[in-house]
């Protein structure tokens, strides 16, 4: 009979997580090196007690599993995502919440993780499995089923979901959870729902469950026939374009991508997740592609006869709502570790790790190089865009400045080891078009879910993952006011991050979008209600953002000009603690010139002339859309 040890379900969970490792290319690391959490009546006596025991009276063979206190459950999932992305998806964090609202607060974070294919482990408390108690505080009562809880909301936004209703169920649930977390093709939010009574229940566990385990993260090699088919399509191309997605970075395939581009002469565009896969200064890097891309990349995309997608899921912005790749007969070759993404646009598929696939394609394309005339065009378009980029980001001397001027200054100030973080609003669009990433880790944009409030929590995760270099989160005042509370976590842990707040009294991005669809920026500014009209069109509310930041225990500076911003950034970079820099920007200032569209439906019937004009323009975009068959 195998040896057993008596532990509660929560204690067994913690001890198991503490000895899990991942490995790729001979490099081994803790899979889950820490836990974030907020305790309540659902998990305080279960996971909370187990983490306390781990920290104060651990078993001799139980490594420490450090605990971090968050201020918001959604935020701690964003922190885990930021950490996992910075670790190349080879490590992540666990997040535990109480029952009810604590759990559902994590649903948004779960969706963000799954949409972006980033592994996180979520441990929400759940209702009594025994149903011994009556209607528990924060419990959903459903007339149709007694086993339904709010945690069922995690099902559609999780890569794997399970509910542990008996101690014995924990063993297969944990093993499956680790498998999904370490599978590049399936990564996303893994949710294990833990009924509060089961968490505290004792059970005799096989000691073997707690031996150290190493989960090997594979590099699937491509099928030779698939490589041959893909190479035939590419070799016949006269105007090929490569789209580098996040899969290139997660694979660590930057060297293989560089070799492929240089051997073939094929230009490389990038998605939000893939920016930096080829450094922005490289002669074959043509910038972002799609709705918010550069004019160089979009011009090449419009006439490309073969599009090579590497590690991209072809989001709506990447394809400009299926208008970006406009050539008749355009073909797609997709290299991806996930079959679901590889098959998009009726592509010739290569199902493999990005590094292995690019190496195989480079070898198969020996002797191929793009025509000289196309190579010259790539150079010319790249040079022309660089001139536009320099003009757009140049300091104008206007006060308040445009946000693109802030980005231009910041791009010059950040080094290759520094990280810029952003997620929502108009900033990702400007940044994808204008930012020149020095390397694969500098540009950290979350645009799969475009979740306001991601940036500050993610900065915590990036800082924990990358102890060197500056970690800079850029937010608008709208995003800042949604989730500033993690500044307290930053102060509590003594983490050095820089938060840049662009203040424009509202939602500048949606304001511009509203105007473009004829809705006249309605409801997008922080203004008081006027009694005469009943509209939010009175005086601006005004929030002292710098004072608010200081109240959380971090330093804060407020500046008005780009010159002052540069000086403030220098002070913040030299400081030992976190700093918030607030600068007012002009919400009506122009950004980079648009070179592609995005499908946002416009009212078909209206009494507003602005909406009528917008609908006419919208019809022109719709005419350009196509299925890639």
C-alpha positions as CSV (number, residue, x, y, z in Angstrom):
1,X,0.0,0.0,0.0
2,X,1.4,3.4,-1.0
3,X,2.4,5.9,1.7
4,X,-0.2,8.6,2.4
5,X,-0.2,12.0,4.2
6,X,-3.3,13.6,5.8
7,X,-3.9,17.1,4.6
8,X,-6.9,19.3,3.8
9,X,-7.8,19.8,0.1
10,X,-6.4,23.4,0.2
11,X,-3.1,22.2,1.9
12,X,-2.7,19.5,-0.7
13,X,-3.3,22.1,-3.4
14,X,-0.7,24.4,-2.1
15,X,1.9,21.7,-1.6
16,X,1.3,20.3,-5.1
17,X,1.6,23.7,-6.8
18,X,4.9,24.4,-4.9
19,X,6.7,21.5,-6.6
20,X,5.6,22.0,-10.2
21,X,8.1,23.0,-12.8
22,X,8.2,23.7,-16.5
23,X,11.1,23.1,-18.9
24,X,11.9,24.1,-22.5
25,X,15.3,23.8,-24.2
26,X,16.9,22.5,-21.1
27,X,15.9,25.5,-19.0
28,X,13.8,24.5,-15.9
29,X,11.8,26.9,-13.7
30,X,9.0,26.9,-11.1
31,X,5.8,26.8,-13.0
32,X,3.9,28.7,-10.4
33,X,6.3,30.6,-8.1
34,X,3.8,32.7,-6.2
35,X,0.1,33.3,-5.5
36,X,-2.0,36.4,-5.5
37,X,-5.2,36.5,-3.6
38,X,-7.9,38.3,-1.6
39,X,-9.5,36.3,1.2
40,X,-13.1,36.2,2.3
41,X,-15.5,33.7,3.8
42,X,-15.1,31.3,0.9
43,X,-11.4,30.8,1.0
44,X,-10.0,32.2,4.3
45,X,-10.2,28.9,6.2
46,X,-9.1,26.9,3.1
47,X,-6.5,28.3,0.7
48,X,-5.8,31.2,3.1
49,X,-4.9,28.8,6.0
50,X,-2.9,26.6,3.6
51,X,-0.8,29.5,2.4
52,X,-0.2,30.7,6.0
53,X,0.9,27.2,6.9
54,X,3.2,27.1,3.9
55,X,4.8,30.4,5.0
56,X,5.1,29.7,8.7
57,X,5.1,25.9,9.3
58,X,5.7,24.1,6.0
59,X,6.5,20.5,5.5
60,X,10.2,19.9,5.2
61,X,9.8,19.0,1.5
62,X,7.4,21.8,0.7
63,X,9.0,24.8,-1.0
64,X,7.7,28.3,-0.2
65,X,4.8,29.6,-2.3
66,X,4.9,33.4,-1.6
67,X,1.6,35.2,-1.2
68,X,0.9,38.7,-2.6
69,X,-2.1,40.8,-1.5
70,X,-4.0,42.4,-4.3
71,X,-6.7,45.2,-4.0
72,X,-8.9,43.9,-6.8
73,X,-9.6,40.4,-8.0
74,X,-9.6,41.4,-11.7
75,X,-6.4,43.2,-11.2
76,X,-4.6,40.3,-9.8
77,X,-5.4,38.2,-12.9
78,X,-4.0,41.0,-15.0
79,X,-0.9,40.9,-12.9
80,X,-0.6,37.1,-13.5
81,X,-1.0,37.7,-17.3
82,X,1.7,40.4,-17.3
83,X,4.0,38.0,-15.4
84,X,3.3,35.1,-17.7
85,X,3.8,37.1,-20.9
86,X,7.1,38.4,-19.6
87,X,8.2,34.9,-18.8
88,X,7.3,33.6,-22.3
89,X,4.4,31.6,-20.9
90,X,6.8,29.3,-19.2
91,X,5.7,30.5,-15.7
92,X,2.5,32.0,-14.4
93,X,0.9,32.9,-11.1
94,X,-2.1,31.5,-9.2
95,X,-5.0,33.7,-8.1
96,X,-7.4,32.9,-5.4
97,X,-10.6,34.7,-4.5
98,X,-13.5,34.3,-2.2
99,X,-17.0,33.2,-3.2
100,X,-19.5,35.3,-5.2
101,X,-18.4,38.8,-6.2
102,X,-14.7,38.0,-5.4
103,X,-14.9,35.2,-7.9
104,X,-16.9,37.0,-10.6
105,X,-14.5,39.9,-10.4
106,X,-11.9,37.5,-12.0
107,X,-14.1,36.6,-15.0
108,X,-12.9,39.7,-17.0
109,X,-9.3,38.7,-16.2
110,X,-10.0,35.1,-17.3
111,X,-11.4,36.3,-20.6
112,X,-8.4,38.5,-21.2
113,X,-6.0,35.6,-20.5
114,X,-7.8,33.1,-22.7
115,X,-8.3,35.5,-25.6
116,X,-4.6,36.3,-25.5
117,X,-3.6,32.6,-25.1
118,X,-1.8,33.3,-21.9
119,X,-1.8,30.8,-19.0
120,X,-3.1,31.8,-15.6
121,X,-4.4,29.6,-12.7
122,X,-7.6,30.8,-11.1
123,X,-8.8,29.3,-7.8
124,X,-12.2,30.8,-7.0
125,X,-14.1,29.6,-3.9
126,X,-17.4,28.0,-4.5
127,X,-20.6,27.2,-2.6
128,X,-21.0,24.2,-0.2
129,X,-20.6,20.9,-2.1
130,X,-22.6,19.2,0.7
131,X,-25.3,21.8,0.6
132,X,-25.4,21.3,4.3
133,X,-25.7,25.1,4.8
134,X,-28.7,26.9,3.6
135,X,-28.5,29.9,1.2
136,X,-24.9,30.9,1.8
137,X,-24.0,34.6,1.7
138,X,-23.2,35.6,-1.9
139,X,-24.7,32.4,-3.3
140,X,-26.7,32.2,-6.5
141,X,-30.0,30.5,-6.1
142,X,-31.2,29.0,-9.3
143,X,-34.6,27.5,-9.7
144,X,-33.5,25.1,-12.5
145,X,-30.5,23.4,-10.9
146,X,-29.0,23.0,-7.4
147,X,-25.4,22.7,-8.7
148,X,-25.2,26.0,-10.5
149,X,-23.1,28.8,-9.1
150,X,-21.7,32.1,-10.3
151,X,-18.4,30.2,-11.1
152,X,-20.2,28.6,-14.0
153,X,-19.6,32.1,-15.6
154,X,-16.0,31.1,-16.0
155,X,-16.8,28.2,-18.4
156,X,-16.8,30.1,-21.7
157,X,-13.8,32.2,-20.8
158,X,-11.5,29.4,-19.5
159,X,-9.2,27.1,-21.5
160,X,-10.0,24.5,-18.8
161,X,-12.6,24.5,-16.1
162,X,-13.4,22.1,-13.3
163,X,-15.2,22.0,-10.0
164,X,-13.6,19.9,-7.2
165,X,-16.6,18.6,-5.3
166,X,-14.8,15.7,-3.5
167,X,-11.1,15.5,-2.3
168,X,-10.5,12.6,-4.7
169,X,-11.3,14.9,-7.7
170,X,-8.5,17.2,-6.9
171,X,-5.8,14.8,-8.2
172,X,-7.0,14.5,-11.9
173,X,-8.1,18.2,-11.9
174,X,-4.6,19.4,-10.9
175,X,-2.8,17.1,-13.4
176,X,-5.1,18.3,-16.3
177,X,-4.7,21.9,-15.2
178,X,-0.9,21.7,-15.3
179,X,-1.1,20.1,-18.8
180,X,-3.2,22.9,-20.2
181,X,-1.1,25.6,-18.6
182,X,2.0,24.2,-20.2
183,X,0.6,23.5,-23.6
184,X,1.3,26.3,-26.1
185,X,-1.6,25.3,-28.2
186,X,-4.2,25.3,-25.4
187,X,-2.9,28.0,-23.0
188,X,-5.4,30.3,-21.3
189,X,-7.2,30.7,-18.1
190,X,-7.4,27.5,-16.1
191,X,-10.2,27.7,-13.5
192,X,-10.5,25.2,-10.6
193,X,-13.6,26.0,-8.5
194,X,-13.1,25.1,-4.9
195,X,-16.3,24.7,-2.7
196,X,-15.5,26.3,0.6
197,X,-16.4,23.2,2.7
198,X,-14.2,20.9,0.5
199,X,-11.2,23.3,0.8
200,X,-11.1,22.6,4.6
201,X,-11.9,18.8,4.3
202,X,-9.1,16.4,5.3
203,X,-8.1,13.5,3.1
204,X,-5.3,10.9,3.0
205,X,-3.2,11.8,-0.1
206,X,-0.7,9.6,-1.8
207,X,2.8,11.0,-1.1
208,X,3.7,10.5,-4.7
209,X,1.3,13.4,-5.6
210,X,3.7,15.8,-4.0
211,X,6.9,14.7,-5.7
212,X,8.6,17.3,-7.9
213,X,7.2,17.3,-11.4
214,X,8.5,18.8,-14.6
215,X,6.1,19.6,-17.4
216,X,8.0,19.8,-20.7
217,X,6.9,22.5,-23.0
218,X,7.3,21.1,-26.4
219,X,8.4,22.5,-29.7
220,X,6.3,20.6,-32.3
221,X,8.2,20.1,-35.5
222,X,6.5,20.6,-38.8
223,X,5.4,17.8,-41.1
224,X,7.9,17.7,-44.1
225,X,5.0,17.6,-46.6
226,X,3.4,20.7,-45.0
227,X,6.7,22.5,-45.2
228,X,7.1,21.5,-48.9
229,X,3.6,22.7,-49.8
230,X,4.1,26.0,-48.0
231,X,7.5,26.5,-49.6
232,X,6.0,26.0,-53.1
233,X,3.4,28.7,-52.4
234,X,6.0,31.2,-51.1
235,X,8.6,30.4,-53.8
236,X,6.1,31.5,-56.4
237,X,5.4,34.8,-54.7
238,X,6.5,38.1,-56.1
239,X,5.2,40.3,-53.4
240,X,5.2,38.3,-50.1
241,X,4.6,39.8,-46.7
242,X,5.2,38.1,-43.3
243,X,2.9,39.0,-40.4
244,X,4.7,38.2,-37.1
245,X,2.3,37.5,-34.2
246,X,2.8,36.9,-30.5
247,X,3.6,33.2,-31.2
248,X,7.0,34.3,-32.5
249,X,7.9,35.9,-29.2
250,X,6.5,33.1,-27.0
251,X,8.5,30.7,-29.0
252,X,11.6,32.8,-28.6
253,X,12.0,32.6,-32.4
254,X,13.4,36.1,-33.0
255,X,16.7,34.7,-34.4
256,X,14.9,32.3,-36.7
257,X,12.6,35.1,-37.9
258,X,15.5,37.4,-38.6
259,X,17.3,34.6,-40.5
260,X,14.2,33.9,-42.6
261,X,13.7,37.5,-43.5
262,X,17.3,38.2,-44.4
263,X,17.7,35.0,-46.5
264,X,14.5,35.6,-48.5
265,X,14.3,39.4,-48.4
266,X,10.6,39.1,-47.3
267,X,9.5,42.1,-45.3
268,X,8.1,41.6,-41.8
269,X,5.1,43.4,-40.4
270,X,3.8,42.8,-36.9
271,X,0.7,42.6,-34.8
272,X,0.2,44.2,-31.4
273,X,1.4,41.0,-29.7
274,X,4.2,40.4,-32.2
275,X,5.9,43.9,-32.2
276,X,9.6,43.6,-31.6
277,X,9.8,40.1,-33.0
278,X,12.0,41.8,-35.6
279,X,13.6,45.0,-34.1
280,X,12.0,48.2,-35.5
281,X,15.3,49.4,-36.8
282,X,15.9,46.4,-39.0
283,X,15.7,47.2,-42.8
284,X,13.0,44.6,-43.3
285,X,10.8,45.6,-40.4
286,X,7.9,47.6,-41.9
287,X,5.8,48.1,-38.8
288,X,2.3,47.3,-37.6
289,X,-0.2,46.0,-40.1
290,X,-4.0,46.4,-40.1
291,X,-6.4,49.0,-38.7
292,X,-3.8,50.7,-36.6
293,X,-0.7,49.8,-38.7
294,X,1.9,51.9,-40.5
295,X,1.4,53.2,-44.1
296,X,4.4,51.1,-45.2
297,X,3.0,47.8,-43.9
298,X,-0.5,48.4,-45.1
299,X,0.5,49.4,-48.6
300,X,2.5,46.2,-48.9
301,X,-0.4,44.2,-47.4
302,X,-2.8,45.6,-49.9
303,X,-0.8,44.3,-52.8
304,X,0.7,41.2,-51.3
305,X,0.2,38.0,-53.3
306,X,1.2,35.7,-50.4
307,X,0.7,36.5,-46.7
308,X,2.8,34.4,-44.3
309,X,1.3,34.5,-40.9
310,X,3.6,33.3,-38.1
311,X,2.1,32.9,-34.7
312,X,-0.8,35.2,-35.3
313,X,-4.5,34.6,-34.8
314,X,-5.5,37.3,-37.3
315,X,-7.6,39.5,-35.0
316,X,-10.0,41.9,-36.6
317,X,-7.6,44.8,-36.2
318,X,-4.8,42.8,-38.0
319,X,-7.0,42.1,-41.0
320,X,-8.6,45.6,-40.8
321,X,-12.0,43.8,-40.7
322,X,-10.9,41.7,-43.7
323,X,-9.9,44.6,-45.9
324,X,-6.2,44.8,-45.4
325,X,-5.1,42.0,-47.8
326,X,-6.8,43.2,-51.0
327,X,-5.0,41.6,-53.9
328,X,-7.0,39.3,-56.2
329,X,-6.0,35.7,-55.6
330,X,-4.0,36.5,-52.4
331,X,-2.9,33.3,-50.7
332,X,-2.1,32.6,-47.1
333,X,0.6,30.4,-45.5
334,X,0.1,30.1,-41.8
335,X,2.7,28.8,-39.4
336,X,1.1,28.2,-36.0
337,X,1.3,25.8,-33.0
338,X,-2.5,25.9,-32.9
339,X,-4.5,24.3,-35.7
340,X,-7.5,26.6,-35.1
341,X,-5.4,29.6,-36.0
342,X,-3.3,28.0,-38.7
343,X,-6.3,27.2,-40.7
344,X,-7.7,30.7,-40.9
345,X,-8.3,32.3,-44.4
346,X,-8.2,28.9,-46.1
347,X,-4.4,28.9,-45.7
348,X,-1.7,26.4,-46.5
349,X,-0.9,25.4,-43.0
350,X,2.3,24.5,-41.2
351,X,1.4,23.2,-37.7
352,X,4.5,23.7,-35.6
353,X,6.4,25.7,-33.1
354,X,7.4,29.1,-34.7
355,X,11.2,28.5,-34.3
356,X,11.1,25.0,-35.7
357,X,8.8,26.0,-38.5
358,X,10.8,29.1,-39.6
359,X,14.0,27.1,-39.6
360,X,12.4,24.4,-41.8
361,X,10.9,27.0,-44.2
362,X,14.2,28.8,-44.5
363,X,15.9,25.6,-45.5
364,X,13.1,24.7,-47.9
365,X,13.4,28.1,-49.6
366,X,17.1,27.9,-50.3
367,X,17.8,30.0,-53.4
368,X,14.6,32.0,-53.2
369,X,14.7,35.8,-52.9
370,X,12.1,38.4,-53.5
371,X,12.5,40.3,-56.8
372,X,14.8,43.3,-56.7
373,X,12.1,45.7,-57.7
374,X,10.0,44.6,-54.7
375,X,13.0,44.9,-52.4
376,X,13.5,48.5,-53.6
377,X,9.8,49.2,-52.9
378,X,10.0,47.8,-49.4
379,X,13.0,50.1,-48.7
380,X,11.3,53.1,-50.2
381,X,8.0,52.6,-48.3
382,X,9.9,52.0,-45.1
383,X,11.9,55.2,-45.6
384,X,8.8,57.3,-46.4
385,X,7.0,56.0,-43.3
386,X,10.0,56.8,-41.1
387,X,9.8,60.4,-42.3
388,X,6.1,60.6,-41.5
389,X,6.7,59.0,-38.1
390,X,9.4,61.5,-37.3
391,X,7.1,64.4,-38.2
392,X,4.1,63.1,-36.3
393,X,6.0,62.5,-33.0
394,X,8.1,65.6,-33.2
395,X,7.6,68.1,-30.3
396,X,5.3,70.9,-31.5
397,X,5.7,73.2,-28.6
398,X,1.9,73.3,-28.2
399,X,0.4,73.1,-24.7
400,X,-1.2,70.7,-24.1
401,X,0.8,68.5,-26.5
402,X,-0.7,65.6,-28.5
403,X,-0.3,62.2,-27.0
404,X,1.8,61.1,-30.0
405,X,4.5,63.6,-28.9
406,X,4.6,61.9,-25.5
407,X,5.1,58.6,-27.3
408,X,7.9,60.0,-29.4
409,X,9.8,61.2,-26.4
410,X,9.2,58.0,-24.5
411,X,10.4,55.9,-27.4
412,X,13.7,57.8,-27.3
413,X,14.0,57.6,-23.5
414,X,13.4,53.8,-23.1
415,X,16.3,51.4,-23.5
416,X,16.2,47.9,-25.0
417,X,15.8,46.3,-21.5
418,X,12.9,48.6,-20.6
419,X,9.2,47.7,-21.0
420,X,6.3,49.9,-22.1
421,X,2.8,48.6,-21.1
422,X,-0.6,49.7,-22.5
423,X,-3.9,48.2,-23.3
424,X,-6.9,50.2,-24.3
425,X,-8.2,53.4,-25.9
426,X,-6.5,55.3,-28.8
427,X,-3.0,54.6,-27.4
428,X,-2.6,51.1,-28.7
429,X,-3.4,52.3,-32.2
430,X,-0.9,55.2,-32.0
431,X,1.7,53.0,-30.5
432,X,1.4,50.2,-33.0
433,X,1.9,52.6,-35.8
434,X,4.6,54.8,-34.3
435,X,6.6,52.7,-31.7
436,X,9.9,51.3,-32.9
437,X,10.6,48.4,-30.5
438,X,14.3,47.9,-29.8
439,X,13.8,44.2,-29.0
440,X,11.3,41.4,-28.3
441,X,10.5,42.4,-24.7
442,X,10.2,46.1,-24.9
443,X,6.6,46.4,-26.2
444,X,3.9,44.9,-24.0
445,X,0.5,45.8,-25.4
446,X,-2.7,43.9,-24.5
447,X,-5.1,44.4,-27.4
448,X,-6.8,41.0,-27.7
449,X,-9.3,42.1,-25.1
450,X,-8.4,45.8,-25.0
451,X,-9.2,45.8,-21.3
452,X,-9.2,49.2,-19.6
453,X,-7.5,48.8,-16.2
454,X,-4.9,46.2,-17.3
455,X,-1.8,48.4,-17.4
456,X,-1.1,49.1,-13.7
457,X,-1.7,45.6,-12.5
458,X,0.3,44.2,-15.4
459,X,3.2,46.4,-14.5
460,X,3.3,44.5,-11.2
461,X,3.6,41.2,-13.0
462,X,6.2,42.5,-15.4
463,X,8.3,44.0,-12.6
464,X,8.2,40.6,-10.7
465,X,9.2,38.8,-13.8
466,X,11.9,41.3,-14.9
467,X,13.9,42.8,-12.1
468,X,16.1,44.8,-14.4
469,X,15.2,47.8,-16.6
470,X,12.4,50.3,-16.3
471,X,8.8,49.1,-16.3
472,X,6.5,51.9,-17.7
473,X,2.7,51.7,-17.8
474,X,0.9,54.4,-19.9
475,X,-2.7,55.0,-19.1
476,X,-5.4,57.6,-20.0
477,X,-7.2,59.3,-17.1
478,X,-10.2,57.1,-18.0
479,X,-8.3,53.9,-17.5
480,X,-6.5,55.3,-14.5
481,X,-9.8,56.0,-12.7
482,X,-11.0,52.5,-13.3
483,X,-8.3,50.7,-11.4
484,X,-5.7,52.9,-9.6
485,X,-5.9,50.7,-6.4
486,X,-3.0,48.5,-7.4
487,X,-0.8,51.5,-6.8
488,X,-1.2,50.5,-3.1
489,X,0.1,47.0,-3.9
490,X,3.0,48.6,-5.7
491,X,3.8,50.7,-2.6
492,X,3.2,47.8,-0.2
493,X,5.7,45.6,-2.1
494,X,8.2,48.4,-2.8
495,X,8.1,47.8,-6.5
496,X,9.8,50.3,-8.8
497,X,7.5,51.1,-11.7
498,X,6.7,54.3,-13.6
499,X,3.0,55.1,-14.4
500,X,2.4,57.8,-17.0
501,X,-1.1,59.2,-17.0
502,X,-2.3,61.2,-20.0
503,X,-5.1,63.4,-18.8
504,X,-7.7,64.5,-21.3
505,X,-10.9,64.7,-19.2
506,X,-12.6,61.6,-20.6
507,X,-12.4,58.8,-23.1
508,X,-10.4,60.3,-26.0
509,X,-10.4,57.1,-28.1
510,X,-14.1,56.5,-27.9
511,X,-14.7,60.2,-28.3
512,X,-12.9,60.0,-31.7
513,X,-14.7,56.8,-32.6
514,X,-18.0,58.3,-31.6
515,X,-17.3,61.3,-33.9
516,X,-16.4,59.1,-36.8
517,X,-19.7,57.2,-36.6
518,X,-21.7,60.4,-36.3
519,X,-22.4,60.2,-32.6
520,X,-20.7,63.6,-31.8
521,X,-18.5,62.4,-28.9
522,X,-21.7,61.9,-26.8
523,X,-21.1,60.6,-23.3
524,X,-17.3,60.5,-23.6
525,X,-16.2,63.5,-21.5
526,X,-16.0,63.9,-17.8
527,X,-18.4,66.9,-17.6
528,X,-21.1,67.9,-15.2
529,X,-24.8,67.7,-16.1
530,X,-26.4,70.9,-17.3
531,X,-29.9,71.5,-16.0
532,X,-31.0,73.3,-19.1
533,X,-30.2,70.4,-21.5
534,X,-30.0,67.5,-19.2
535,X,-26.8,66.5,-20.9
536,X,-23.3,65.9,-19.6
537,X,-22.1,69.1,-21.3
538,X,-21.3,71.4,-18.3
539,X,-18.0,72.2,-16.6
540,X,-15.3,69.5,-16.5
541,X,-15.4,67.5,-13.3
542,X,-11.7,67.7,-12.7
543,X,-9.8,65.1,-10.7
544,X,-6.4,65.8,-9.0
545,X,-4.8,62.7,-10.4
546,X,-1.3,63.4,-8.9
547,X,-2.8,63.9,-5.4
548,X,-4.8,60.7,-5.9
549,X,-1.6,58.8,-6.8
550,X,0.2,60.2,-3.7
551,X,-2.6,59.0,-1.5
552,X,-1.7,55.4,-2.4
553,X,1.8,55.9,-1.2
554,X,3.8,56.5,-4.4
555,X,5.5,59.6,-5.7
556,X,3.8,61.8,-8.2
557,X,4.8,64.6,-10.6
558,X,2.6,66.8,-12.8
559,X,4.0,68.4,-15.9
560,X,2.7,70.4,-18.8
561,X,5.2,70.3,-21.7
562,X,7.3,67.6,-23.4
563,X,10.5,69.2,-22.1
564,X,9.1,68.9,-18.6
565,X,8.0,65.4,-19.3
566,X,11.5,64.4,-20.3
567,X,12.9,65.9,-17.1
568,X,10.3,64.2,-15.0
569,X,10.9,60.8,-16.6
570,X,14.6,61.2,-15.8
571,X,13.9,61.8,-12.2
572,X,11.4,58.9,-12.1
573,X,14.0,56.5,-13.7
574,X,16.6,57.5,-11.2
575,X,14.3,57.2,-8.2
576,X,14.2,54.0,-6.0
577,X,10.4,53.9,-5.7
578,X,7.4,54.1,-7.9
579,X,6.4,57.3,-9.6
580,X,3.3,58.5,-11.4
581,X,3.8,61.2,-14.0
582,X,0.7,63.2,-15.0
583,X,0.7,65.2,-18.2
584,X,-2.4,66.8,-19.9
585,X,-2.8,66.0,-23.6
586,X,-5.0,67.4,-26.3
587,X,-7.9,64.9,-26.9
588,X,-8.6,66.5,-30.3
589,X,-5.0,66.4,-31.6
590,X,-4.4,64.3,-34.7
591,X,-2.6,61.0,-34.4
592,X,-0.7,59.1,-37.2
593,X,-2.4,59.2,-40.6
594,X,-4.9,56.3,-41.0
595,X,-4.1,53.8,-43.7
596,X,-6.7,51.2,-43.1
597,X,-10.3,50.9,-41.8
598,X,-12.2,49.1,-39.1
599,X,-15.8,47.8,-39.2
600,X,-17.8,49.7,-36.6
601,X,-21.5,49.6,-37.6
602,X,-23.2,53.0,-38.2
603,X,-26.9,53.7,-37.7
604,X,-28.8,53.0,-40.9
605,X,-31.6,55.3,-40.1
606,X,-31.1,58.7,-38.3
607,X,-32.2,62.3,-37.9
608,X,-28.5,63.3,-37.4
609,X,-26.7,64.7,-40.4
610,X,-23.4,63.6,-38.8
611,X,-24.6,60.0,-38.7
612,X,-25.9,60.1,-42.3
613,X,-22.4,61.2,-43.5
614,X,-20.8,58.5,-41.4
615,X,-23.1,55.8,-42.8
616,X,-22.1,56.7,-46.4
617,X,-18.4,56.3,-45.5
618,X,-19.2,53.1,-43.8
619,X,-20.8,51.6,-46.9
620,X,-17.5,52.2,-48.8
621,X,-15.6,50.2,-46.1
622,X,-18.2,47.3,-46.3
623,X,-17.6,47.1,-50.1
624,X,-13.9,46.3,-49.5
625,X,-14.6,43.4,-47.1
626,X,-14.1,39.8,-48.4
627,X,-13.7,36.2,-47.3
628,X,-10.3,34.9,-48.0
629,X,-11.1,31.7,-49.9
